[in-house]
Amino acid sequence: MNEYLIEVEELHQLLDTKPVVLIDTRDPHDYEEIHLPNAIHVYDIFTYLCTRGNGGLKAMVNYFTRLFSKIGLKTSDTVVVYEDAMDNGYGRSCRGWTILKYLGVSDVHVLHGGLRAWLKAGYPTTQEIPEIKSSPFTPDLHPEHIITAEEMVAAIHNPDIQIVDCRDYAEWIGANSSPYGYDYCPRKGRIPNSKWIEWYRMMKLRQGIPWFKDPEEILQVCSQAGINPEKPVYLYCFKGARTSNMYIALKLAGFPTVKNYFSSWNEWSRDFSLPIEEGYPQS
């Protein structure tokens, strides 16, 4: 276990020693079919869209403060977030890590390998829905790993900052606007002066299960894309999920300064005052 991930064996042992809040981020029908014992379903961690148009980060804090109050969460809780697998949910468990950290939950981890790794290890699951007692959640904001559109604008012409687009290839080349659909976003393209590393490249398959690559492998992928670990990295995707996945990967690889533009392309594309590059990338 480290600051970001917990292995399934570690979680299995931890559950015998202390209370742990388990958060399942999968689709509702998947949760109803099977989930970890006592896991609470919080699908909103994946679906909530944060843009300046709907109140930005302040509105997101208010939204999740209400939601976390309903499930009785406290900033002092130990929390483990999971999804089905690390590569088929657009980084939703890692997005949960980002949101929880931002709101002040310090002891939060992503289940490495997700539900698939838990099942592979032969650990128990259930269909029972746990009883939930509500209690007020008081956020303690920690914004140090999240940046705004204004900070991204300032980085475009700053040679000391590396902007990395970690969306899928079709989005990077401007052929698709988002995973939500071809025209979901009003503009297609990318933030100027950004480099591209598709988020899938942070992972590898082992026994049919996707895991984060070893630090040396992640550094090699970054080197091939011209990303220097000694310079700050600003990440963006569509809504802060794939960026959260890559954020954790880069931190595991030892990058000292990584920032997540959480509102990402969903916000950027809707503000026509913000610059974009269109068409096929020149390099």
N, C-alpha and C positions, 0 to 999 in steps of 0.2 A: 504493500500500500504506500502511495506517495500523496503529494498534495492534490493530485488530479484523479488518479485511478485507484480502484481497488479490484483485486483479482477475486474470482469466484470462491476460491478456497479460503481466502482471507475473510470475505464476507460471511461465509458459512461459519467460520470460527467466531467472528465478531458478534454474530447474532446470539451466541451462547453466553456472551460476557457483558453486554450492555444494550440498552434500548437503541434501536436504529430506525429512523423513518425511511421507509422504502417508497420511492416515487416511480410509478410506471408511466411512461410517456407514450405508449403505443396507442393505436386506434382503439376506440371503445369496444368494438366487437372482439378484438384480440385479447383485451384485458378480461372481458367476460368469459372467454373460453379457457384462459389459463393465465396465472400470474404467480409471482413469488408470495409466499404466505405473509399476510398483513400488509401487503403493498397497497398504497393509495394511488388511485388513478388521477393524474393531473395532465390531461391532454392539452390544456391551454398553454402549457410550457412550449409546445410545438406550434400551436396555431395562432397565438396572439401576435398581431402585427404592430410594430412600434414605428410610427412615423410622426413627423412634425404636424402632419395634417390631422392626426387623431390625438394630439396632445403630447406626443414625444415621450421621453423617458419619465417625465413627471406622471403622466397618465398611466404608464406601465407600472410604476411603483404603486400607485393607488389601486390599480386593478389587482396586482398580485398580493398587496397587503390584505385586501378583502378576501381573496381566494385562500391565502395561507391562514388567515384567521378562521375560515370555515373548517379547515382540516386540522386546526390546533397546532400549527407549526410554531416553533420558537427559534430565534437566531442561535441559541445555544445547543440546538439539537445536532446530533450526528445524522447526516442525510446521505443516502445512496440513490442515485438516479440511474434508471436503466431503460433500454429500448430493446428491440428484437435482436439486432446485430449492428455493428458499428458502421456498416456501409449501405444500409437500405432504408434508413429513416432520416436522411439528410442531416445527420448530426444532432438529432433532437435531444438525446440525453446530455450531450455536451452543451447544448443551448440551455438546458436546465441548470447545469453547473454555472454557466455565466449569469443567469438570472438570479439564482440563489446567492451566489457570491456578491453580486451587485447589491442585493437587498440586505446583506450582512450576515448570512449564514456561513460561518467560517469553516466548519468541519463538514464539507460536502465532497463527495467523490462520485465519479462515473464508474459503473460496473463494466470493467474491461471484458469485451466479448459479448456483453449483453445477455439476454435471456438464453440465446443459443448456447453460450458457454456454460451457463448454469445447468441447462438440461443435459449437455454433454457430460458434465461431471456427475450426473445422477442425483442432483439435489432436489428436494421436494417442491411441488407447486400445488396450487389450489384454485378452486373456483369461488371460494367463500369471499364475500365482501366484508372487510373489517369495519367494526364500529368506529365512528369518528366523533370525537368531542371537540367542539370549537373552543377557541380561546383567542384573545386579541394578539395579533402579530404586530410587533413594533420594528419597522425596518431601521437598519443602521447602515446607511449607504456607503458603499466602497466603489467609487467610480474609476479607480485607477486603471482598470483594464479595458474600459470602454471609451470610445471617442465619438464625437459628433460630426455632422456634415461640415461645420465650420473648420474643425481641425483637419478634416480630410482635404478641404479646399486649400488650406495653408500648406499641406504636404505636397501638393501636385508639382510645384516648382522648387521643392526643397531637395537638393541632391543627397542630403544626409538621411532621408526617409525613403524607405522602399514600400510602395503600394503594391499589394498582392491581391489579385482577383482569384478566388478559389472556386468559382462557379463551374458548372459543366461546360464542355467545349462549345455547344451551340449558343449558350449565353455569351460566352467570351467573344465569339466572332460576330455577335449581333444578329444571329439567325433566329434566336428565340428570346423572349423577354424575361421568362421566369419559369420555374417548375409549375406554376399555377396556370400556365397557358401562354400561347404565342403572343397574344396582345394584352395580357393582364396588366403589364406595365406600359405606360404611354410611350416610352422610348426604349429602343434597343441599342446596345453598344457597351461601352465600358468607361471607367473613369480614366482620364488622360494620364499618361506616363505610368500606367500600371503594368506589372508583369503577371504572368499567369502560371499557376500551379493548380491543376484540378485536385480537389480535396481527396478524391479516391487514392491518390498517389501516396498519401500518408499511411496507408494500410496495406496489409498483406494477408493472404489466406494461409491458415495452418489447420489441417484436419477439417477443412471445409468451413472454418469460422474466421471472419476477418478480425484482425488485431492491429493495433498501431505497430508500425515498423520500429525497429531498434533505432536509437539515436543516431548511430553512424549512417544508417540507411536513409533516415530523414535528412540528415545533413548533405548526403550525396544528391538526393532529389533537389534540394534547394540550390546546391552548387550548379547543377545542370541548368537551372532556371535563372542563374545569375543573382541569387539572393545571398547576401553576405550576413552571417549571423552577428557580426559586430555592429551592424547598423540597425536602427529601429525598423520594425515591420508594422505596417498598417494593413489590416485585412478587411476585405468586404466580400459579400456574396449576395443573396437576395434578401434575407431577413435575419441574419445573425446566427443561423444554425450551422451551416458548413464552416463559417468562420470560427465558430466555437470549437468545432472538431479540429481544425487546423491550429487554432490557438494552443490547444492542449498538446498537439503533436510538436509544435515548435518549442514550447516550454520544456517538454520532455527531452528535446534535443539540445537544450541548453541556451536557447536564444534569450538574452537578458531583457530585451524590450520588445514586447508584442502588444499591439492594441487592436481591439475589435470594433469596427464601425458597425454597430449592432443593427441599426436601421437599414443600412446597406442600400442595394439597388432599388428596393421597393420605395424607399424615400427619395433617393437621388434622382431617379428617373422622373419623378412627379414634380420636381422643382425645375422649371425650364430656365431658371437663372443659373443653374449649375452646369458646367461644361461636360460634354461627353465626346468620346471618339466613336465614330460610326464606321460601318463597313468592315471588311476583312483586315485584321491587324497587319501592319507593315513589317513587323519584326516579331 
